[in-house]
């Protein structure tokens, strides 16, 4: 297998990993929003301001997540012809950013 094939496989694996992490993080944020909404509702303090606050927070997190996804996907694309070691470094960077919540 030549370097181009190895790089392509590494990129494909990285994108698949990134896609799965993106979906998992989005699911986590959705669950967090539902729990917050349920808690506020059970306390009887649900108001338009609470809903606006929750909605704004969700939108900001989704925007940050999408920007992070786009940035990391672009890094993977740029690495298409790089060595397998560099691609592995990108994968670790993605994994670290997602596990640290810096999306």
C-alpha positions as CSV (number, residue, x, y, z in Angstrom):
1,X,0.0,0.0,0.0
2,X,1.5,3.4,-1.0
3,X,1.5,6.5,1.1
4,X,-1.5,8.0,-0.8
5,X,-3.6,5.0,0.0
6,X,-2.5,5.0,3.7
7,X,-3.2,8.7,3.9
8,X,-6.6,8.3,2.3
9,X,-7.5,5.5,4.7
10,X,-6.3,7.6,7.6
11,X,-8.3,10.6,6.5
12,X,-11.4,8.4,6.0
13,X,-11.0,6.9,9.5
14,X,-10.5,10.3,11.0
15,X,-13.6,11.7,9.4
16,X,-15.7,8.7,10.5
17,X,-14.4,9.1,14.0
18,X,-15.1,12.9,13.9
19,X,-18.6,12.3,12.6
20,X,-19.4,9.8,15.4
21,X,-18.0,12.1,18.0
22,X,-19.9,15.1,16.7
23,X,-23.2,13.0,16.8
24,X,-22.3,11.8,20.4
25,X,-21.6,15.4,21.6
26,X,-24.8,16.7,20.0
27,X,-26.8,13.9,21.7
28,X,-25.1,14.9,25.0
29,X,-26.0,18.5,24.6
30,X,-29.6,17.6,23.6
31,X,-30.0,15.5,26.7
32,X,-28.5,18.3,28.9
33,X,-31.0,20.8,27.5
34,X,-33.9,18.4,28.1
35,X,-32.8,17.8,31.7
36,X,-32.4,21.6,32.3
37,X,-35.9,22.2,30.8
38,X,-37.4,19.5,32.9
39,X,-35.8,20.8,36.0
40,X,-37.0,24.3,35.4
41,X,-40.5,23.1,34.5
42,X,-40.7,20.9,37.7
43,X,-39.8,23.9,39.8
44,X,-42.6,25.9,38.3
45,X,-40.2,28.7,37.2
46,X,-40.4,28.1,33.5
47,X,-40.7,31.5,31.7
48,X,-40.0,33.0,28.4
49,X,-36.7,34.2,29.7
50,X,-35.7,30.7,30.8
51,X,-36.6,29.3,27.4
52,X,-34.7,32.0,25.6
53,X,-31.7,31.4,27.8
54,X,-31.7,27.6,27.2
55,X,-32.3,28.1,23.5
56,X,-29.4,30.6,23.2
57,X,-27.1,28.3,25.1
58,X,-27.9,25.4,22.8
59,X,-27.5,27.5,19.7
60,X,-24.1,28.7,20.9
61,X,-22.9,25.2,21.7
62,X,-24.1,23.8,18.4
63,X,-22.4,26.7,16.5
64,X,-19.1,26.0,18.4
65,X,-19.4,22.3,17.7
66,X,-20.1,22.9,14.0
67,X,-17.1,25.3,13.8
68,X,-14.9,22.8,15.5
69,X,-16.1,20.0,13.2
70,X,-15.5,22.2,10.1
71,X,-12.0,23.2,11.3
72,X,-10.9,19.6,12.1
73,X,-12.4,18.3,8.9
74,X,-10.4,20.9,6.9
75,X,-7.2,19.8,8.8
76,X,-7.9,16.2,7.8
77,X,-8.4,17.2,4.2
78,X,-5.2,19.1,4.1
79,X,-3.4,16.1,5.5
80,X,-4.5,13.9,2.6
81,X,-0.9,13.6,1.2
82,X,0.9,13.7,4.5
83,X,2.6,10.8,6.2
84,X,0.6,8.3,8.3
85,X,2.3,9.7,11.4
86,X,1.1,13.2,10.7
87,X,-2.4,11.9,10.1
88,X,-2.3,10.0,13.4
89,X,-1.2,13.2,15.1
90,X,-4.3,15.0,13.7
91,X,-6.5,12.1,14.9
92,X,-5.1,12.4,18.4
93,X,-5.6,16.2,18.3
94,X,-9.2,15.7,17.4
95,X,-9.7,13.1,20.1
96,X,-8.1,15.4,22.7
97,X,-10.1,18.4,21.7
98,X,-13.4,16.4,21.8
99,X,-12.5,14.7,25.1
100,X,-11.5,18.0,26.7
101,X,-14.8,19.6,25.5
102,X,-12.9,22.3,23.6
103,X,-15.3,22.2,20.6
